[in-house]
Amino acid sequence: MKSWRSRITVGLAVGAAAIAVPLTATSAAAVPPPGSGWHVAGGMTYDSKGQCEAEELPYAQQNGYDEVWCDGPGGRAEYTVWVR
């Protein structure tokens, strides 16, 4: 039978990992693109940044925005869509 000391140690390690993993896995998408007036419009998976911006621009223009900027890691990935 394990001692209470080792059980508490394991429990604290598991608890710390449960908190640390989501905090380190968060995206840096909270930082807006350069300039002012940008708003997050959503996000979706695209094959590239160019595809994201090309597909989202008509929707942005329908809603009164002139520009689209997609933020993501590059390649096929989930991008955050910014508009202004």
N, C-alpha and C positions, 0 to 999 in steps of 0.2 A: 504494500500500500504506500502511495506517495505521501510525503509530508505536506503539511499545510503550507509551509514556506515555498516549496516547489510549485504547488498548485496556484498560489497567489502570484508567483513570478510569471508562470505561464499565462495566467489570466490577464495580467497587466500587459504582457507583450502582445497578446492577441488583441486586446483593447486598443493599444497604441497603434498597431498596424491597421485596425479597422478605421481609425481616425486619419492616419497619415496617408493611406492610399488614395482616398477621394480628394484630399487636399492637394496632393502632388499631381493628380491626374487632371485637374481642371485646366481648361483651355485658356490661352492668353488672349482670347477673342474679346475680352472685356475692354481692351484698349482700342479706341476708334482709329480709323485711318487718319493720315495727316490732314490738317485743315480743320475747319469748324463746321458745325451743322449736320454732322452725320448721325443717323439713327439706325439701330438694328431693325432689319425688316424680316429676319428669319434665318433659316439655314436648311441646307439639303445636301445630298451627296451628288457630286459632279465628277466628271472625268478630268477636268482641269479648271484653273482659275478663269481662263478665257471663255470656256463653255458656260461657266456659272454667270459671268458678267453678261454674256450675249443673251442667254435665256432670261435673265432677270430684268434686263433693261426695259423691255416693253411693259412689263408689269409695273415697274417703278414709274414709268412715264404715264401710265393710266391713272396712277395715284398722285400725280402732281410733282414727282421728283425728276431731276435731270440726270443724275449720276448714280452709278452702281459701283460698289467696290466689294469684291469677295475676298475673305480672309480664310486661308486654310494652309495645310502643310504642303500642297502641291500634289499633282497626280490625282488619281481617283481617291477622293476623300470627302469628308463632310466640311462644307464651307459655311462661314457666317456671312450673311448678306447685309451690307450696309448701304443706305441710300441717303441722298441729299439733293 
